[in-house]
């Protein structure tokens, strides 16, 4: 192959032909790249204008997407590779390896970077055996997809496009990479997104991977993370119970870091915010039924609905007696009746009281000094009641005055 190129001279080398547009049909060689204009769309063929008086044809099936829709229209420019001449017709392809004339030009495809089409024959040790233009080739697992291949059997039997990464021993040792082509296409799509994508924008995507900390979503050439905190307004206990690989979702763009190639999305921002109707659904003083979601040293978090959680402070759980931990009186998962004591819409927080507790006054305290958390809880209670114009009663006034004396 090298001697033939030397004999024909540097001016006619494949590399030089590959770099330029088509000039004359008589000088075209199989595998040569051309830039052409789509002039007509037929039922089976796409007709190309190569410049001057020259025309070519390209199989329509090569430019259909997964739904069977044509990806080009009349007037579009594209690049193709010359296969052969059929009388006065010049046959082209968008991927070398789609016709018999390409078999003898795998080495040229290797040097010039022309994509080749191969049939994945079977899975072998370390990767796949692929037949390309009648020759056996090898594609490692790491070069078959953008991510780690979890189910190798899904690729067997498919016709896929590859780039030749290595060409040795006169074609007896050919290494292929599909990943190289996928990365190039991904980069092109990413540049398109860079011109149009904005934070807050809503886009559609497909879940590509689910992890304990979140899920990765591909919006079409750009992949980012949906953190577990951005999946639902409520607490996510089992992320795999909500999302799965291949699932189509609608997400909002949360962060775009083009320099470090990091992108994050939010699923919950596309869902109704339960806090928008918090005061109408859960007015202060109303009794609601919730479920104990989590216990901490300072109280119990009660979920009224996904995304609506309130704190039942430990100082209000003992029914007048001191307890060391909320687990002494309530358990996680337990259904519980509570009263809405205070609402902080800005911070999205609810203060709760036991439904049976007196509405006008806090539970009776012993002579022991209040903890800072309990004192703050009481101050908030007094503040909210004062706003609503309610009275604390004799006992409430006494406790209030005692607190003020301690401050002085």
C-alpha positions as CSV (number, residue, x, y, z in Angstrom):
1,X,0.0,0.0,0.0
2,X,2.8,2.4,0.9
3,X,4.7,1.6,-2.3
4,X,1.6,2.3,-4.4
5,X,1.2,5.7,-2.8
6,X,4.9,6.5,-3.4
7,X,4.6,5.5,-7.1
8,X,1.6,7.6,-7.7
9,X,3.3,10.6,-6.1
10,X,2.5,12.8,-3.2
11,X,0.0,14.9,-5.1
12,X,-2.3,11.9,-5.6
13,X,-2.0,10.4,-2.1
14,X,-5.1,9.4,-0.3
15,X,-4.4,11.9,2.5
16,X,-4.4,14.8,0.0
17,X,-7.5,13.5,-1.7
18,X,-9.2,13.2,1.7
19,X,-8.4,16.8,2.6
20,X,-9.9,18.4,-0.5
21,X,-13.4,18.5,-2.1
22,X,-14.2,16.6,-5.2
23,X,-12.6,17.9,-8.4
24,X,-13.1,15.2,-11.2
25,X,-14.9,11.9,-11.2
26,X,-12.1,10.2,-13.1
27,X,-9.6,11.0,-10.3
28,X,-11.8,9.8,-7.4
29,X,-10.7,6.8,-5.4
30,X,-12.8,4.6,-3.2
31,X,-12.8,6.0,0.3
32,X,-12.3,9.6,-0.8
33,X,-14.1,12.2,1.2
34,X,-16.2,14.8,-0.5
35,X,-18.5,17.7,0.6
36,X,-21.8,17.7,-1.3
37,X,-25.2,19.4,-1.3
38,X,-28.5,17.5,-1.1
39,X,-30.5,18.4,-4.2
40,X,-33.3,15.9,-4.2
41,X,-34.9,13.4,-1.8
42,X,-36.1,10.2,-3.4
43,X,-37.9,7.1,-2.0
44,X,-34.7,5.0,-1.9
45,X,-31.9,7.5,-2.8
46,X,-30.7,10.9,-1.9
47,X,-29.2,12.8,-4.8
48,X,-26.1,14.9,-4.2
49,X,-24.5,17.8,-6.1
50,X,-20.7,17.4,-6.0
51,X,-20.0,20.7,-7.7
52,X,-19.7,21.5,-11.4
53,X,-21.7,19.0,-13.5
54,X,-21.1,16.0,-11.2
55,X,-23.8,14.3,-9.2
56,X,-23.9,11.3,-6.8
57,X,-26.3,9.2,-4.9
58,X,-26.5,8.1,-1.3
59,X,-28.8,5.4,0.2
60,X,-31.7,7.2,2.0
61,X,-31.6,4.5,4.8
62,X,-28.2,5.9,6.0
63,X,-29.7,9.2,7.1
64,X,-32.8,8.0,9.0
65,X,-33.0,8.4,12.8
66,X,-34.3,5.8,15.2
67,X,-37.9,6.9,14.5
68,X,-37.4,6.5,10.8
69,X,-37.4,10.3,10.1
70,X,-34.9,11.8,7.6
71,X,-32.2,13.8,9.2
72,X,-31.4,16.0,6.2
73,X,-33.4,18.2,3.8
74,X,-32.8,19.7,0.4
75,X,-30.1,22.3,0.4
76,X,-28.2,20.7,3.4
77,X,-24.4,20.2,3.1
78,X,-22.9,16.9,4.2
79,X,-19.7,14.9,3.9
80,X,-19.6,11.5,2.3
81,X,-17.2,8.9,1.0
82,X,-17.0,7.6,-2.5
83,X,-17.6,3.9,-2.9
84,X,-17.9,3.1,-6.6
85,X,-19.3,4.2,-10.0
86,X,-22.4,2.5,-11.4
87,X,-22.4,3.6,-15.0
88,X,-22.9,7.3,-14.9
89,X,-23.9,7.2,-11.2
90,X,-21.4,7.8,-8.4
91,X,-22.3,5.9,-5.3
92,X,-21.5,7.4,-1.9
93,X,-21.8,6.5,1.8
94,X,-21.6,8.4,5.0
95,X,-19.6,5.6,6.7
96,X,-16.8,3.6,5.0
97,X,-17.6,-0.1,5.3
98,X,-21.1,0.2,3.9
99,X,-20.2,-1.3,0.5
100,X,-17.9,-3.9,-1.1
101,X,-15.5,-1.3,-2.5
102,X,-14.4,-0.2,0.9
103,X,-12.9,-3.6,2.0
104,X,-9.5,-2.8,0.4
105,X,-9.3,0.6,2.0
106,X,-9.3,-0.1,5.7
107,X,-5.7,1.1,6.0
108,X,-6.6,4.4,4.3
109,X,-9.5,4.7,6.7
110,X,-7.1,4.2,9.6
111,X,-4.7,6.9,8.5
112,X,-7.4,9.4,7.5
113,X,-9.9,8.7,10.4
114,X,-12.8,7.7,8.1
115,X,-15.5,5.9,10.1
116,X,-16.1,2.3,9.2
117,X,-19.2,0.2,9.6
118,X,-18.9,-3.2,11.3
119,X,-21.1,-6.0,12.4
120,X,-20.6,-7.2,16.0
121,X,-20.2,-10.9,15.7
122,X,-19.8,-12.1,19.3
123,X,-18.4,-11.3,22.7
124,X,-14.8,-12.6,23.3
125,X,-12.3,-12.1,26.1
126,X,-11.8,-8.4,26.8
127,X,-14.3,-7.2,24.3
128,X,-16.0,-8.0,21.0
129,X,-15.2,-9.6,17.6
130,X,-16.4,-7.3,14.9
131,X,-16.4,-7.9,11.1
132,X,-15.4,-4.9,9.1
133,X,-15.5,-5.0,5.2
134,X,-14.8,-8.8,5.4
135,X,-12.0,-8.5,7.9
136,X,-12.0,-9.5,11.6
137,X,-11.4,-6.8,14.1
138,X,-11.5,-6.3,17.9
139,X,-13.3,-3.7,19.9
140,X,-12.4,-3.6,23.7
141,X,-15.2,-3.2,26.2
142,X,-13.8,0.2,27.2
143,X,-14.1,1.4,23.6
144,X,-17.7,0.2,22.8
145,X,-19.6,2.9,24.7
146,X,-19.2,6.1,26.7
147,X,-19.8,4.3,30.0
148,X,-18.8,1.0,31.3
149,X,-20.5,-1.9,29.5
150,X,-22.8,-3.5,31.9
151,X,-24.7,-5.8,29.5
152,X,-22.3,-6.8,26.7
153,X,-24.9,-9.1,25.0
154,X,-26.9,-6.0,23.9
155,X,-24.3,-5.1,21.3
156,X,-24.0,-8.6,19.7
157,X,-25.6,-8.7,16.2
158,X,-25.7,-4.9,15.8
159,X,-24.3,-2.9,12.8
160,X,-22.4,0.0,14.3
161,X,-20.0,2.7,13.2
162,X,-16.4,2.5,14.5
163,X,-13.1,4.3,14.1
164,X,-10.0,2.3,13.5
165,X,-7.6,2.9,16.4
166,X,-4.9,0.5,15.3
167,X,-4.1,-1.2,12.0
168,X,-1.2,-3.7,12.2
169,X,0.2,-6.8,10.4
170,X,-1.3,-5.8,7.1
171,X,-4.8,-5.9,8.5
172,X,-4.5,-9.0,10.6
173,X,-4.6,-7.0,13.8
174,X,-7.3,-4.3,13.7
175,X,-8.4,-2.5,16.9
176,X,-11.7,-0.5,16.7
177,X,-13.2,2.3,18.8
178,X,-16.8,3.2,18.8
179,X,-16.3,5.4,21.8
180,X,-14.1,7.9,19.8
181,X,-17.0,8.6,17.4
182,X,-19.5,8.9,20.3
183,X,-17.3,11.4,22.0
184,X,-16.9,13.5,18.9
185,X,-20.6,13.6,18.3
186,X,-21.2,14.4,22.0
187,X,-18.7,17.3,21.7
188,X,-20.6,18.7,18.7
189,X,-23.9,18.5,20.5
190,X,-22.4,20.0,23.6
191,X,-21.3,23.1,21.6
192,X,-24.8,23.5,20.4
193,X,-26.2,23.3,23.9
194,X,-23.6,25.9,25.0
195,X,-25.2,28.4,22.8
196,X,-28.7,27.9,24.0
197,X,-28.9,26.2,27.4
198,X,-29.6,28.4,30.5
199,X,-30.0,27.9,34.2
200,X,-33.7,27.4,35.0
201,X,-34.5,26.1,31.5
202,X,-36.6,22.9,31.4
203,X,-35.4,20.1,29.1
204,X,-36.1,16.4,28.5
205,X,-33.6,13.7,29.1
206,X,-33.0,10.0,29.7
207,X,-31.6,8.5,32.9
208,X,-28.3,6.8,32.1
209,X,-27.2,5.7,35.6
210,X,-28.7,5.5,39.1
211,X,-26.4,5.8,42.2
212,X,-27.0,6.2,45.9
213,X,-26.2,9.9,45.7
214,X,-28.3,10.7,42.7
215,X,-29.0,9.9,39.0
216,X,-27.2,10.9,35.8
217,X,-29.3,12.2,33.0
218,X,-28.4,12.7,29.3
219,X,-30.3,15.5,27.6
220,X,-28.9,14.7,24.2
221,X,-25.2,15.1,24.0
222,X,-24.8,16.6,27.5
223,X,-24.9,14.6,30.7
224,X,-25.3,15.8,34.2
225,X,-26.2,14.8,37.7
226,X,-29.6,15.0,39.5
227,X,-28.5,15.1,43.2
228,X,-30.7,13.0,45.5
229,X,-31.8,16.2,47.2
230,X,-33.2,17.4,43.8
231,X,-35.3,14.3,42.9
232,X,-38.3,15.0,45.1
233,X,-39.7,17.6,47.4
234,X,-39.9,14.8,50.0
235,X,-37.1,12.8,51.5
236,X,-35.9,10.0,49.2
237,X,-35.5,6.7,51.0
238,X,-35.1,4.5,47.9
239,X,-33.8,6.3,44.8
240,X,-34.1,3.2,42.7
241,X,-37.8,3.0,43.5
242,X,-38.3,6.4,41.8
243,X,-35.8,6.3,38.9
244,X,-34.4,3.6,36.6
245,X,-31.9,3.5,33.7
246,X,-33.6,4.4,30.4
247,X,-36.4,6.3,32.0
248,X,-37.4,9.6,30.2
249,X,-37.7,12.6,32.5
250,X,-38.2,16.3,32.4
251,X,-35.7,18.3,34.4
252,X,-34.7,21.9,35.1
253,X,-31.1,23.1,34.6
254,X,-29.6,23.9,38.0
255,X,-25.9,24.5,37.3
256,X,-23.8,24.9,34.2
257,X,-20.0,24.6,34.6
258,X,-18.6,24.5,31.0
259,X,-15.0,24.9,32.1
260,X,-15.0,21.8,34.3
261,X,-17.6,19.9,32.3
262,X,-20.0,19.6,35.3
263,X,-23.7,20.0,35.0
264,X,-26.5,19.5,37.5
265,X,-30.3,19.2,37.0
266,X,-33.3,19.3,39.3
267,X,-36.3,17.0,38.9
268,X,-38.3,18.4,41.8
269,X,-38.3,21.9,40.3
270,X,-40.5,20.6,37.5
271,X,-43.0,19.3,40.1
272,X,-45.6,21.3,42.0
273,X,-44.1,22.9,45.2
274,X,-46.3,21.7,48.1
275,X,-45.3,24.8,50.1
276,X,-47.2,27.1,47.8
277,X,-50.5,26.2,49.4
278,X,-49.2,25.5,52.9
279,X,-51.4,27.9,54.8
280,X,-54.6,26.8,53.1
281,X,-53.9,23.1,53.5
282,X,-52.3,23.2,57.0
283,X,-53.5,26.4,58.8
284,X,-52.0,27.2,62.2
285,X,-53.9,25.6,65.0
286,X,-55.3,22.8,62.8
287,X,-54.9,19.1,63.8
288,X,-53.3,16.9,61.1
289,X,-52.2,13.3,60.9
290,X,-48.6,12.7,59.9
291,X,-46.0,9.9,60.1
292,X,-42.8,10.0,62.1
293,X,-40.1,10.1,59.5
294,X,-37.0,10.6,61.6
295,X,-35.9,10.8,65.3
296,X,-33.1,13.0,66.5
297,X,-31.8,14.0,70.0
298,X,-33.8,17.2,69.9
299,X,-37.1,15.9,68.5
300,X,-39.1,14.0,65.9
301,X,-39.6,15.0,62.3
302,X,-43.2,14.3,61.1
303,X,-44.1,14.1,57.4
304,X,-47.6,15.4,56.6
305,X,-47.1,14.8,52.8
306,X,-44.0,14.4,50.6
307,X,-42.0,17.7,51.0
308,X,-44.0,18.9,54.0
309,X,-42.1,18.0,57.2
310,X,-42.5,19.5,60.7
311,X,-40.5,19.4,63.9
312,X,-42.1,18.1,67.1
313,X,-39.6,19.3,69.7
314,X,-38.5,16.9,72.5
315,X,-39.7,19.4,75.1
316,X,-43.2,18.9,73.9
317,X,-43.2,15.1,73.6
318,X,-43.1,14.1,77.3
319,X,-46.6,15.2,78.2
320,X,-45.2,17.2,81.1
321,X,-42.4,14.8,82.0
322,X,-38.8,14.9,81.0
323,X,-37.6,12.4,78.4
324,X,-34.0,11.8,77.2
325,X,-34.9,10.8,73.6
326,X,-38.0,10.9,71.5
327,X,-37.9,7.2,71.0
328,X,-39.2,6.8,74.5
329,X,-42.6,8.0,73.4
330,X,-42.7,7.7,69.5
331,X,-41.2,5.4,66.9
332,X,-40.2,6.0,63.2
333,X,-43.0,5.1,60.9
334,X,-45.7,5.7,63.5
335,X,-48.8,7.6,62.6
336,X,-49.2,10.6,64.8
337,X,-51.8,13.4,65.3
338,X,-50.2,16.8,65.6
339,X,-51.3,20.4,65.7
340,X,-49.7,23.1,63.5
341,X,-48.1,25.5,65.9
342,X,-46.1,27.9,63.6
343,X,-45.3,28.2,59.9
344,X,-42.1,29.7,58.4
345,X,-42.8,29.8,54.7
346,X,-39.4,31.5,53.9
347,X,-37.4,28.7,55.5
348,X,-40.0,26.1,54.8
349,X,-40.3,24.9,58.4
350,X,-43.2,23.8,60.5
351,X,-43.3,23.8,64.3
352,X,-45.6,21.1,65.6
353,X,-47.3,20.3,68.9
354,X,-48.9,17.1,70.1
355,X,-52.6,17.3,69.1
356,X,-53.6,16.7,72.8
357,X,-51.4,19.5,74.2
358,X,-53.2,22.6,75.4
359,X,-53.6,25.1,72.6
360,X,-53.3,28.2,74.7
361,X,-50.3,27.4,76.8
362,X,-47.2,25.1,76.6
363,X,-47.0,21.9,78.6
364,X,-46.2,22.5,82.3
365,X,-42.5,22.6,83.0
366,X,-40.6,21.6,86.1
367,X,-38.3,23.9,88.0
368,X,-35.3,22.8,85.9
369,X,-33.7,25.3,83.6
370,X,-34.8,25.1,80.0
371,X,-32.4,24.1,77.3
372,X,-31.6,26.8,74.7
373,X,-33.6,24.8,72.1
374,X,-36.6,24.5,74.4
375,X,-36.4,28.2,75.3
376,X,-36.3,29.2,71.6
377,X,-39.2,26.9,70.9
378,X,-41.2,28.6,73.7
379,X,-40.2,32.1,72.5
380,X,-41.5,31.3,69.0
381,X,-44.7,30.0,70.5
382,X,-45.2,33.2,72.5
383,X,-44.3,35.3,69.4
384,X,-46.8,33.5,67.1
385,X,-49.6,33.6,69.6
386,X,-49.0,37.4,70.2
387,X,-49.2,37.9,66.5
388,X,-52.6,36.2,66.3
389,X,-53.9,38.4,69.2
390,X,-54.4,35.4,71.5
391,X,-53.9,35.6,75.3
392,X,-51.5,33.4,77.3
393,X,-53.6,33.4,80.4
394,X,-52.4,33.7,84.0
395,X,-49.9,30.8,83.9
396,X,-48.6,32.0,80.5
397,X,-48.0,35.5,81.8
398,X,-46.2,34.2,84.9
399,X,-43.8,32.0,82.8
400,X,-43.2,34.9,80.4
401,X,-42.3,37.3,83.3
402,X,-39.9,34.7,84.8
403,X,-38.0,34.4,81.5
404,X,-37.7,38.1,81.3
405,X,-36.3,38.3,84.9
406,X,-33.6,35.7,84.0
407,X,-32.5,37.8,81.0
408,X,-32.1,40.9,83.2
